[in-house]
């Protein structure tokens, strides 16, 4: 962590540790401070800097007789840890909304970024290798976490201080992987696995190293861009008549590497213009080849941005397009969205969804190493524990998708994670601002069980801890994509929470939160906190409420705002006892406060 361009947390004492010759006198200087100490018999030394206000650049000197370490361009500012799974990991250049302009306008050298490499171990590590601080610029910001970037920029512009983001994220990871093993050993759901890892870490680390070698081999296969076999499969004269004929997307994804080839015709006039190939949403990474030439590398799960097909690779008359699709998550590949595979060239739109030749046996099968990076504690050990001792202003967190279906364990797990991080950092009031899961999947007309709603409820329970805030995202998701691309709204709501719990702001940071219910005849009257300037329905009528009687069977209910309360009733329920709101994977729920924050999903009653 101690390297050029680093940011040290302002207004906070900070311990700096190092190694020197046994018994050596060590002098450390920065920002006018000088601290002298002596290395112990093992060569370890430590000094504590007094708190400094925001500023810089400074040079950090550490010297012993005959040796000096000098770290330049050091600032004091605010340091935030961004952690969780893929929605926090999601980079600006992975096609978030308006990403090109955002990268173009990202010349903010006082925003610094440190990307912790993905790694997992059975025992706690103290060092991070192969990482460095980066200054925000158009050359670097495309690889920044999009949420962390928008959050850091807002913080920097409002507070006018240097800002550091430490990115410790990994897609597809459960919360238990980010929790210390001693903490997990106290929880029934995880104590067996935690004990196994702690009892013989050397054995497990050997297994992890072997698995990581398999993962590397798989990644090299996934990233393959050329080679004889690919040149052969993309060549127009390759004989594909024995391949299966199919339309894209396939009804069922296919394992391993999926190849698809299709011929189309262009006029002499059309071949003089670049083409734009639109795919729609694709769950796979797709490489595009035109007449044997690779025209664009994989862009991941494609949305609206096209693959550009350069005119110099077109022919008048017959042309061949070849697609190579891989899915690193489950090895099952598919391509495109229905009726979305279209080539735009000049004024023509050439539909390409039909009549492809496909083959998933043209390349060797993909290895499928076990996902051991999901095991309890292993990401905390390798990616969080090395950060301990580096003071933070706070944590922003987006995770939970990988724990859907485990809500009964998650409430305790998540609060334990927060408490354990605070204890390890020695910051008992460390602000922790997190995102609640966004809406996902199609709207159901009738009330139904929802694992996503249960997980959101478990997330909400962490608000009982002090210095926490939650960004509600029930209106910010994408029904068909677990990775919604509007990351700005996530960062904005996280920032509102951070202002309140980390910067002691007087601002409202939440939508209406249920406080109590009162049965009033055949209806129920709901009272809320965090009303702000008042309640409102975002639409013509209030939606998203469900009512149940003593039998526990929920039905859709009608709701209306009465001052600062909401009245809920349903013709079929004469004796209501409980209410649910936004209780679904995806809901039309539309209760907000006038400050613009959506209400927190809930259930209340018997």
TIKOL-127320 format. One record per residue (C-alpha): residue in one letter; z, x, y. Coordinates in nm, 3 decimals, m for minus. Last residue first. Layout:
N
   r         w         u         v
   A         Z         X         Y
...
# end
This chain:
606
   r         w         u         v
   X     1.218    m4.832    m1.120
   X     1.091    m4.754    m0.773
   X     0.883    m4.482    m0.608
   X     0.555    m4.308    m0.681
   X     0.402    m4.060    m0.440
   X     0.095    m3.907    m0.279
   X     0.167    m3.736     0.058
   X     0.010    m3.915     0.354
   X    m0.291    m3.753     0.519
   X    m0.239    m3.552     0.842
   X    m0.435    m3.646     1.155
   X    m0.163    m3.659     1.422
   X    m0.193    m4.038     1.420
   X    m0.034    m4.038     1.077
   X    m0.256    m4.097     0.782
   X    m0.296    m4.357     0.505
   X    m0.642    m4.346     0.346
   X    m0.613    m4.351    m0.033
   X    m0.961    m4.388    m0.186
   X    m0.830    m4.192    m0.482
   X    m0.928    m3.907    m0.710
   X    m0.727    m3.776    m1.004
   X    m0.512    m4.082    m0.947
   X    m0.185    m4.193    m0.790
   X    m0.289    m4.203    m0.426
   X     0.015    m4.429    m0.370
   X     0.241    m4.578    m0.635
   X     0.487    m4.864    m0.590
   X     0.772    m5.000    m0.799
   X     0.984    m5.312    m0.857
   X     0.762    m5.606    m0.763
   X     0.871    m5.957    m0.861
   X     0.572    m6.186    m0.805
   X     0.306    m5.933    m0.905
   X    m0.041    m6.088    m0.960
   X    m0.095    m6.166    m0.592
   X    m0.027    m5.804    m0.497
   X     0.194    m5.679    m0.214
   X     0.261    m5.368    m0.008
   X     0.408    m5.353     0.344
   X     0.387    m5.019     0.523
   X     0.637    m4.907     0.787
   X     0.621    m4.745     1.130
   X     0.499    m5.060     1.303
   X     0.383    m5.290     1.027
   X     0.091    m5.123     0.851
   X    m0.076    m5.326     0.580
   X    m0.117    m5.294     0.205
   X    m0.298    m5.484    m0.068
   X    m0.232    m5.383    m0.425
   X    m0.427    m5.260    m0.725
   X    m0.234    m5.328    m1.042
   X     0.034    m5.130    m1.224
   X     0.197    m5.236    m1.551
   X     0.561    m5.123    m1.559
   X     0.679    m5.445    m1.727
   X     0.937    m5.491    m1.450
   X     0.665    m5.543    m1.190
   X     0.409    m5.291    m1.070
   X     0.222    m5.224    m0.746
   X    m0.062    m4.986    m0.660
   X    m0.160    m4.850    m0.317
   X    m0.473    m4.643    m0.244
   X    m0.625    m4.837     0.042
   X    m0.535    m4.959     0.393
   X    m0.817    m5.152     0.557
   X    m1.098    m5.084     0.803
   X    m1.092    m4.707     0.770
   X    m0.854    m4.417     0.819
   X    m0.545    m4.636     0.819
   X    m0.288    m4.544     1.081
   X     0.078    m4.457     1.113
   X     0.259    m4.335     1.424
   X     0.293    m4.050     1.673
   X     0.463    m3.831     1.415
   X     0.535    m4.030     1.100
   X     0.686    m3.730     0.925
   X     0.934    m3.953     0.740
   X     0.835    m4.279     0.580
   X     0.957    m4.634     0.510
   X     0.798    m4.868     0.260
   X     0.839    m5.248     0.248
   X     0.776    m5.408    m0.091
   X     0.632    m5.754    m0.137
   X     0.715    m6.072    m0.330
   X     1.048    m6.120    m0.155
   X     1.124    m5.804     0.045
   X     1.197    m5.519    m0.195
   X     1.289    m5.214     0.011
   X     1.146    m4.869    m0.036
   X     1.263    m4.527     0.080
   X     1.153    m4.195     0.233
   X     0.786    m4.155     0.147
   X     0.621    m3.869     0.331
   X     0.375    m3.938     0.613
   X     0.143    m3.641     0.673
   X     0.277    m3.294     0.723
   X     0.298    m3.004     0.967
   X     0.424    m3.169     1.286
   X     0.469    m2.904     1.553
   X     0.804    m2.783     1.687
   X     0.721    m2.430     1.576
   X     0.974    m2.203     1.412
   X     0.713    m1.932     1.341
   X     0.749    m1.919     0.964
   X     0.839    m2.277     0.874
   X     0.654    m2.475     1.142
   X     0.367    m2.244     1.225
   X     0.317    m2.178     0.855
   X     0.280    m2.548     0.779
   X     0.017    m2.591     1.051
   X    m0.154    m2.279     0.916
   X    m0.167    m2.423     0.564
   X    m0.332    m2.732     0.711
   X    m0.595    m2.524     0.889
   X    m0.652    m2.302     0.587
   X    m0.723    m2.602     0.365
   X    m0.946    m2.763     0.630
   X    m1.148    m2.442     0.666
   X    m1.198    m2.408     0.290
   X    m1.458    m2.683     0.281
   X    m1.636    m2.554    m0.031
   X    m1.453    m2.763    m0.290
   X    m1.392    m2.559    m0.606
   X    m1.307    m2.806    m0.883
   X    m1.655    m2.947    m0.833
   X    m1.772    m3.297    m0.917
   X    m1.538    m3.515    m0.712
   X    m1.522    m3.258    m0.429
   X    m1.187    m3.218    m0.258
   X    m1.058    m3.245     0.100
   X    m0.920    m3.599     0.124
   X    m0.637    m3.559    m0.128
   X    m0.572    m3.215     0.022
   X    m0.204    m3.226     0.125
   X    m0.088    m2.890     0.264
   X     0.272    m2.824     0.164
   X     0.553    m2.653     0.356
   X     0.851    m2.445     0.243
   X     1.130    m2.284     0.444
   X     1.408    m2.457     0.251
   X     1.350    m2.573    m0.108
   X     1.327    m2.950    m0.152
   X     0.957    m2.914    m0.070
   X     0.919    m2.779    m0.425
   X     0.929    m3.140    m0.547
   X     0.585    m3.201    m0.397
   X     0.427    m2.965    m0.652
   X     0.568    m3.171    m0.939
   X     0.424    m3.487    m0.784
   X     0.086    m3.314    m0.750
   X     0.105    m3.225    m1.120
   X     0.175    m3.586    m1.211
   X    m0.117    m3.706    m1.000
   X    m0.348    m3.457    m1.173
   X    m0.227    m3.573    m1.514
   X    m0.339    m3.924    m1.421
   X    m0.265    m4.250    m1.604
   X    m0.480    m4.541    m1.488
   X    m0.495    m4.794    m1.205
   X    m0.829    m4.980    m1.190
   X    m1.154    m4.899    m1.012
   X    m1.153    m4.534    m1.110
   X    m1.300    m4.292    m0.854
   X    m1.486    m3.997    m1.005
   X    m1.345    m3.651    m1.064
   X    m1.128    m3.438    m0.829
   X    m0.893    m3.483    m0.532
   X    m0.726    m3.167    m0.404
   X    m0.419    m3.006    m0.561
   X    m0.135    m2.944    m0.317
   X    m0.168    m2.629    m0.112
   X     0.125    m2.398    m0.047
   X     0.333    m2.249     0.231
   X     0.625    m2.024     0.127
   X     0.831    m1.881     0.410
   X     1.066    m1.599     0.294
   X     1.416    m1.727     0.376
   X     1.592    m1.533     0.099
   X     1.396    m1.218     0.183
   X     1.521    m0.955    m0.062
   X     1.168    m0.926    m0.192
   X     1.285    m0.980    m0.551
   X     1.507    m1.271    m0.450
   X     1.234    m1.442    m0.251
   X     0.986    m1.393    m0.534
   X     1.236    m1.535    m0.783
   X     1.310    m1.842    m0.570
   X     0.941    m1.925    m0.528
   X     0.863    m1.877    m0.898
   X     1.169    m2.080    m0.997
   X     1.053    m2.368    m0.774
   X     0.715    m2.356    m0.946
   X     0.853    m2.342    m1.299
   X     1.102    m2.625    m1.247
   X     0.835    m2.862    m1.116
   X     0.575    m2.724    m1.358
   X     0.746    m2.796    m1.688
   X     0.705    m3.174    m1.687
   X     0.373    m3.134    m1.503
   X     0.211    m2.952    m1.796
   X    m0.116    m3.148    m1.823
   X    m0.256    m2.976    m1.516
   X    m0.114    m2.623    m1.522
   X    m0.447    m2.443    m1.478
   X    m0.529    m2.656    m1.173
   X    m0.198    m2.564    m1.015
   X    m0.264    m2.288    m0.764
   X    m0.309    m2.236    m0.391
   X    m0.040    m2.021    m0.228
   X     0.024    m1.884     0.121
   X     0.320    m1.645     0.139
   X     0.523    m1.530     0.438
   X     0.595    m1.272     0.708
   X     0.610    m1.009     0.441
   X     0.807    m0.688     0.390
   X     0.661    m0.428     0.148
   X     0.959    m0.380    m0.083
   X     0.798    m0.565    m0.369
   X     0.420    m0.522    m0.359
   X     0.405    m0.340    m0.694
   X     0.581    m0.645    m0.849
   X     0.302    m0.882    m0.749
   X    m0.017    m0.758    m0.919
   X     0.081    m0.584    m1.243
   X     0.411    m0.742    m1.348
   X     0.356    m1.075    m1.175
   X     0.019    m1.097    m1.346
   X     0.173    m1.047    m1.691
   X     0.469    m1.281    m1.648
   X     0.364    m1.548    m1.894
   X     0.025    m1.505    m2.065
   X    m0.288    m1.611    m1.876
   X    m0.420    m1.254    m1.857
   X    m0.436    m1.274    m2.237
   X    m0.750    m1.487    m2.219
   X    m0.869    m1.398    m2.571
   X    m1.193    m1.198    m2.574
   X    m1.511    m1.401    m2.623
   X    m1.797    m1.159    m2.690
   X    m2.138    m1.289    m2.584
   X    m2.397    m1.332    m2.857
   X    m2.690    m1.087    m2.843
   X    m2.984    m1.197    m2.633
   X    m3.280    m1.425    m2.709
   X    m3.056    m1.665    m2.903
   X    m2.986    m1.913    m2.621
   X    m3.347    m2.028    m2.586
   X    m3.519    m2.276    m2.352
   X    m3.877    m2.378    m2.275
   X    m3.875    m2.617    m1.982
   X    m4.048    m2.953    m1.956
   X    m3.860    m3.135    m1.679
   X    m3.630    m3.050    m1.387
   X    m3.900    m2.875    m1.183
   X    m3.997    m3.120    m0.907
   X    m4.240    m2.959    m0.660
   X    m4.165    m3.048    m0.300
   X    m4.465    m2.974    m0.078
   X    m4.468    m2.925     0.299
   X    m4.482    m2.544     0.282
   X    m4.308    m2.461    m0.044
   X    m3.992    m2.636    m0.160
   X    m3.927    m2.590    m0.532
   X    m3.694    m2.853    m0.678
   X    m3.422    m2.860    m0.942
   X    m3.204    m3.140    m0.801
   X    m3.313    m3.433    m1.021
   X    m3.006    m3.385    m1.243
   X    m2.808    m3.079    m1.144
   X    m2.896    m2.723    m1.236
   X    m2.847    m2.496    m1.535
   X    m2.611    m2.493    m1.831
   X    m2.416    m2.221    m2.007
   X    m2.125    m2.224    m2.246
   X    m1.949    m1.885    m2.272
   X    m1.615    m2.047    m2.176
   X    m1.536    m1.884    m1.842
   X    m1.808    m1.620    m1.811
   X    m2.087    m1.873    m1.788
   X    m2.433    m1.719    m1.812
   X    m2.776    m1.840    m1.703
   X    m3.106    m1.650    m1.700
   X    m3.390    m1.840    m1.534
   X    m3.760    m1.769    m1.568
   X    m4.033    m1.897    m1.333
   X    m4.396    m1.856    m1.431
   X    m4.698    m1.907    m1.208
   X    m5.054    m2.033    m1.275
   X    m5.292    m2.105    m0.986
   X    m5.278    m1.880    m0.682
   X    m5.010    m1.633    m0.772
   X    m4.669    m1.584    m0.614
   X    m4.472    m1.256    m0.607
   X    m4.573    m1.158    m0.252
   X    m4.468    m1.505    m0.134
   X    m4.100    m1.428    m0.183
   X    m3.896    m1.689    m0.376
   X    m3.573    m1.764    m0.184
   X    m3.293    m1.909    m0.397
   X    m3.164    m2.208    m0.206
   X    m2.827    m2.279    m0.044
   X    m2.710    m2.629    m0.131
   X    m2.474    m2.575    m0.422
   X    m2.500    m2.298    m0.679
   X    m2.208    m2.201    m0.899
   X    m2.257    m1.826    m0.903
   X    m2.507    m1.652    m0.679
   X    m2.675    m1.450    m0.953
   X    m2.930    m1.203    m0.835
   X    m3.250    m1.298    m0.656
   X    m3.621    m1.235    m0.691
   X    m3.630    m1.060    m1.026
   X    m3.997    m0.996    m1.096
   X    m4.170    m1.109    m1.416
   X    m4.380    m1.382    m1.259
   X    m4.077    m1.508    m1.068
   X    m3.731    m1.426    m1.203
   X    m3.410    m1.604    m1.103
   X    m3.061    m1.511    m1.214
   X    m2.810    m1.794    m1.254
   X    m2.432    m1.782    m1.280
   X    m2.328    m2.100    m1.454
   X    m2.163    m2.427    m1.355
   X    m2.478    m2.526    m1.163
   X    m2.467    m2.760    m0.866
   X    m2.802    m2.818    m0.701
   X    m3.088    m2.594    m0.810
   X    m3.299    m2.554    m0.499
   X    m3.580    m2.298    m0.508
   X    m3.717    m2.209    m0.164
   X    m4.072    m2.075    m0.151
   X    m4.226    m1.811     0.070
   X    m4.577    m1.890     0.194
   X    m4.924    m1.750     0.110
   X    m4.909    m1.897    m0.242
   X    m4.932    m2.247    m0.092
   X    m5.276    m2.192     0.061
   X    m5.432    m2.068    m0.263
   X    m5.284    m2.365    m0.443
   X    m4.980    m2.336    m0.665
   X    m4.925    m2.419    m1.033
   X    m4.615    m2.435    m1.247
   X    m4.493    m2.271    m1.566
   X    m4.137    m2.293    m1.696
   X    m3.894    m2.060    m1.870
   X    m3.523    m2.109    m1.951
   X    m3.283    m1.852    m2.095
   X    m2.922    m1.927    m2.184
   X    m2.685    m1.640    m2.260
   X    m2.402    m1.737    m2.497
   X    m2.320    m2.096    m2.594
   X    m2.525    m2.402    m2.496
   X    m2.422    m2.676    m2.255
   X    m2.480    m3.035    m2.376
   X    m2.712    m3.287    m2.208
   X    m2.912    m2.996    m2.071
   X    m2.978    m2.982    m1.698
   X    m3.267    m2.938    m1.722
   X    m3.525    m3.089    m1.954
   X    m3.600    m2.944    m2.293
   X    m3.866    m2.781    m2.513
   X    m3.715    m2.542    m2.770
   X    m3.859    m2.193    m2.797
   X    m4.129    m2.131    m3.055
   X    m4.406    m2.138    m2.791
   X    m4.226    m1.871    m2.587
   X    m4.489    m1.594    m2.615
   X    m4.431    m1.345    m2.333
   X    m4.744    m1.320    m2.118
   X    m4.569    m1.431    m1.797
   X    m4.305    m1.157    m1.834
   X    m3.945    m1.271    m1.791
   X    m3.840    m1.234    m2.154
   X    m3.998    m0.887    m2.185
   X    m3.839    m0.752    m1.869
   X    m3.505    m0.889    m1.992
   X    m3.534    m0.719    m2.330
   X    m3.649    m0.391    m2.178
   X    m3.361    m0.352    m1.936
   X    m3.284    m0.537    m1.616
   X    m3.007    m0.728    m1.447
   X    m2.720    m0.716    m1.695
   X    m2.413    m0.849    m1.519
   X    m2.306    m1.075    m1.805
   X    m2.347    m0.796    m2.058
   X    m2.144    m0.557    m1.844
   X    m1.883    m0.829    m1.806
   X    m1.859    m0.873    m2.183
   X    m1.809    m0.502    m2.240
   X    m1.542    m0.495    m1.969
   X    m1.362    m0.790    m2.128
   X    m1.369    m0.620    m2.467
   X    m1.213    m0.308    m2.313
   X    m0.956    m0.531    m2.145
   X    m0.866    m0.673    m2.485
   X    m0.794    m0.328    m2.625
   X    m0.583    m0.243    m2.320
   X    m0.390    m0.571    m2.349
   X    m0.314    m0.510    m2.716
   X    m0.186    m0.163    m2.625
   X     0.019    m0.315    m2.344
   X     0.171    m0.559    m2.592
   X     0.296    m0.284    m2.820
   X     0.435    m0.085    m2.527
   X     0.604    m0.399    m2.386
   X     0.812    m0.455    m2.703
   X     1.108    m0.689    m2.645
   X     1.000    m0.803    m2.298
   X     0.673    m0.951    m2.418
   X     0.836    m1.136    m2.708
   X     1.120    m1.261    m2.488
   X     0.878    m1.407    m2.235
   X     0.681    m1.579    m2.510
   X     0.994    m1.741    m2.654
   X     1.151    m1.824    m2.315
   X     0.850    m2.005    m2.174
   X     0.911    m2.378    m2.223
   X     1.289    m2.338    m2.242
   X     1.324    m2.166    m1.907
   X     1.572    m1.879    m1.865
   X     1.328    m1.631    m2.020
   X     1.085    m1.728    m1.748
   X     1.306    m1.574    m1.480
   X     1.342    m1.249    m1.675
   X     0.961    m1.250    m1.721
   X     0.884    m1.262    m1.349
   X     0.648    m1.549    m1.250
   X     0.277    m1.506    m1.172
   X     0.159    m1.570    m1.531
   X     0.387    m1.877    m1.537
   X     0.185    m2.031    m1.254
   X    m0.129    m2.059    m1.467
   X    m0.441    m1.848    m1.403
   X    m0.798    m1.975    m1.403
   X    m0.912    m1.759    m1.113
   X    m0.707    m1.454    m1.019
   X    m0.539    m1.389    m0.684
   X    m0.334    m1.118    m0.514
   X    m0.491    m1.091    m0.165
   X    m0.273    m0.908     0.086
   X    m0.370    m1.039     0.429
   X    m0.275    m0.838     0.734
   X    m0.266    m0.965     1.092
   X    m0.248    m0.775     1.420
   X    m0.096    m0.993     1.693
   X    m0.244    m1.236     1.945
   X    m0.034    m1.530     1.822
   X    m0.298    m1.803     1.843
   X    m0.611    m1.597     1.780
   X    m0.454    m1.381     1.510
   X    m0.299    m1.677     1.328
   X    m0.625    m1.874     1.334
   X    m0.815    m1.569     1.209
   X    m0.561    m1.506     0.933
   X    m0.577    m1.864     0.805
   X    m0.958    m1.873     0.809
   X    m0.968    m1.542     0.623
   X    m0.699    m1.636     0.371
   X    m0.882    m1.958     0.288
   X    m1.213    m1.772     0.249
   X    m1.068    m1.491     0.037
   X    m1.245    m1.186     0.175
   X    m1.563    m1.051     0.013
   X    m1.792    m1.180     0.289
   X    m1.553    m1.018     0.536
   X    m1.661    m0.659     0.477
   X    m1.988    m0.572     0.654
   X    m1.961    m0.857     0.904
   X    m1.625    m0.710     1.008
   X    m1.258    m0.745     0.915
   X    m1.099    m0.404     0.866
   X    m1.034    m0.306     0.505
   X    m0.719    m0.164     0.345
   X    m0.771     0.012     0.015
   X    m0.762    m0.051    m0.359
   X    m0.829     0.158    m0.669
   X    m0.472     0.175    m0.796
   X    m0.165    m0.035    m0.726
   X     0.172     0.120    m0.810
   X     0.516     0.009    m0.921
   X     0.438    m0.179    m1.243
   X     0.661    m0.424    m1.429
   X     0.605    m0.442    m1.803
   X     0.367    m0.642    m2.023
   X     0.064    m0.567    m1.807
   X    m0.215    m0.750    m1.628
   X    m0.481    m0.641    m1.381
   X    m0.706    m0.794    m1.119
   X    m0.732    m0.553    m0.828
   X    m0.512    m0.630    m0.522
   X    m0.742    m0.689    m0.225
   X    m0.596    m0.560     0.103
   X    m0.735    m0.712     0.422
   X    m0.680    m0.621     0.787
   X    m0.735    m0.843     1.092
   X    m0.707    m0.619     1.398
   X    m1.071    m0.516     1.354
   X    m1.194    m0.872     1.419
   X    m1.574    m0.865     1.392
   X    m1.608    m1.178     1.181
   X    m1.883    m1.363     1.372
   X    m2.164    m1.288     1.127
   X    m1.935    m1.362     0.833
   X    m1.851    m1.705     0.976
   X    m2.215    m1.773     1.056
   X    m2.315    m1.703     0.696
   X    m2.019    m1.896     0.553
   X    m2.086    m2.226     0.725
   X    m1.924    m2.418     0.437
   X    m1.818    m2.193     0.151
   X    m2.105    m2.026    m0.026
   X    m1.938    m1.764    m0.244
   X    m1.980    m1.530     0.054
   X    m1.649    m1.645     0.203
   X    m1.470    m1.561    m0.122
   X    m1.284    m1.801    m0.350
   X    m0.956    m1.637    m0.460
   X    m0.744    m1.913    m0.309
   X    m0.948    m2.177    m0.491
   X    m0.964    m1.949    m0.794
   X    m0.596    m1.902    m0.870
   X    m0.284    m1.823    m0.674
   X    m0.190    m1.573    m0.404
   X    m0.227    m1.493    m0.035
   X     0.048    m1.259     0.088
   X     0.089    m1.255     0.464
   X     0.168    m0.953     0.684
   X     0.224    m1.003     1.057
   X     0.190    m0.713     1.298
   X     0.277    m0.343     1.334
   X    m0.032    m0.127     1.323
   X    m0.134     0.192     1.143
   X    m0.462     0.361     1.234
   X    m0.382     0.692     1.065
   X    m0.177     0.801     0.763
   X    m0.072     1.167     0.758
   X     0.091     1.341     0.461
   X     0.231     1.688     0.523
   X     0.317     1.978     0.288
   X     0.461     2.328     0.320
   X     0.817     2.224     0.396
   X     0.831     1.845     0.368
   X     0.640     1.606     0.593
   X     0.568     1.236     0.627
   X     0.364     1.135     0.930
   X     0.259     0.777     1.009
   X     0.004     0.758     1.289
   X     0.011     0.464     1.527
   X    m0.247     0.215     1.651
   X    m0.054     0.018     1.751
   X     0.139    m0.294     1.840
   X     0.358    m0.583     1.736
   X     0.732    m0.523     1.787
   X     0.914    m0.261     1.582
   X     1.212    m0.298     1.348
   X     1.394     0.021     1.253
   X     1.232     0.224     0.980
   X     1.437     0.280     0.667
   X     1.401     0.607     0.479
   X     1.364     0.680     0.108
   X     1.335     0.985    m0.115
   X     1.258     1.056    m0.479
   X     1.216     1.414    m0.598
   X     1.404     1.376    m0.928
   X     1.697     1.579    m0.792
   X     1.706     1.358    m0.480
   X     1.476     1.415    m0.182
   X     1.654     1.476     0.147
   X     1.626     1.263     0.461
   X     1.517     1.279     0.821
   X     1.389     0.983     1.023
   X     1.195     1.006     1.348
   X     1.084     0.701     1.545
   X     0.845     0.733     1.839
   X     0.589     0.498     1.686
   X     0.595     0.681     1.351
   X     0.776     0.985     1.210
   X     0.905     1.082     0.865
   X     1.083     1.411     0.796
   X     1.165     1.521     0.442
   X     1.404     1.801     0.343
   X     1.333     1.901    m0.016
   X     1.603     1.862    m0.283
   X     1.353     1.821    m0.565
   X     1.003     1.857    m0.427
   X     0.871     1.539    m0.272
   X     0.821     1.177    m0.366
   X     0.802     0.868    m0.147
   X     0.971     0.554    m0.024
   X     0.945     0.362     0.300
   X     1.198     0.090     0.365
   X     1.113    m0.156     0.640
   X     1.326    m0.311     0.911
   X     1.158    m0.626     1.044
   X     1.027    m0.727     1.387
   X     0.670    m0.643     1.285
   X     0.552    m0.627     0.927
   X     0.354    m0.309     0.871
   X    m0.027    m0.323     0.884
   X    m0.232    m0.061     0.699
   X    m0.554     0.085     0.838
   X    m0.511     0.414     0.644
   X    m0.278     0.395     0.345
   X     0.068     0.294     0.235
   X     0.000     0.000     0.000
# end
